[in-house]
């Protein structure tokens, strides 16, 4: 190939590359005038974040003995009125030996029950396998939540399921040897602890806990409905008596009092749906709640009181908690609020003679880029913040003027001048 031909080919190739690059830059610059974002599926909860104070029907259990307590029940257990929650011993060693004996007895009970249910054919391998999976998930969840007590309980349930599977599959014939060994161990511990000097009993039925924080009498449980914002602000911690053995939560109803802004109070006032409350440190799931009071203080903040009747071990010890009051969950397409405009859409209807009739109406919507053409689509907004909106993908009849709205992954134009339906970006 001579040099002249080579130079011509090279110049032609370079010219084509330059033209391609210039064309690309022009097209890119043109489209950059109209930046877009995809309409994506999103779920949000309309909520109010604040600090809550929990008020319960708490009955203090006094310990008037001179001994050491060995608790017969665990935190969160449901107890009857006048039932034993602890035995009294002379020394710390005796109390510890009794507690260890109680733990061994629980292991004996677990092994005995597992053996009884399995050998009588009360459970199948499939049921046991499902129980193992479920108990493993519960155990890992408790560990992840740093809930020591639930983790220990979950570990016991998991071990029970594994033991049942070993029995049912024939890997172990029975637990008679283990039960005999544990029975002897329990008896030795009982002998070493001696007889108890007495017992501590509950004043009423309810949930028992050893936890005590000094706020038990900070505000009367019976007067929660009459609480004012000033009273809420003046709540202070009290002293913790030295002879406290624990307490019983005597009523399934308990309350959360909190302070909110005037705007947040207005949102709660006009909301007529179900309310939930999430305790970020005491519970991983929202709890159903009932709004029983909103007390506005002129232009000042407002007092809100919620009623709950769900209880778990974490909530027994909760008092001052960051909370999130949920006022409904909304699912739809998320769109930037900058993309919302008012423009006209057209609806075509046909009369009995199939003659078309066109109607135009100004509605709220967004501009969507289809290839190089701009189309205006009406939106039905479910939920709005200062930055974005959630749009309904399947609104009820007659919500949309012409029945058309945006779809998943539509390229919504979020910025640009001189936008109108049908515009072609060249």
Secondary structure, DSSP 8 states (H G I E B T S, - for coil): --HHHHHHHHHHHHHHHHHHHHHHHHHHHHHHTT-EEE-EEEEEEEEEEEEEEEE--EEEEE--SSSEEEESS-TT-EE-TT-EEEEEESSHHHHHHHHHHHHHHHHHHHHHHHHHHHHTT-S-HHHHHHHHHHHHHHHHHHHHTT-HHHHHHHHHHHHHHHHHHHHHTTS---SHHHHHHHHHHHHHHHHHH---SEEEE-SSSEEEE----S-TTSS-GGGGGG--HHHHHT-------TTEEEEEE--S-EEEEEEE-HHHHHHHHH--S-EEEEETTT-SS-EEEEEEEEEE-TTS-EEEEEEE----HHHHS--EEEEEEEEEEEEEEEEEGGG-EEEEEEEEEE-TT--EEEEEEEEEEEEEEETTEEEEEE--EEEE-SSEEEE-SS--TTSSSSS-B--TT-EEE-S-SS--TT-B--
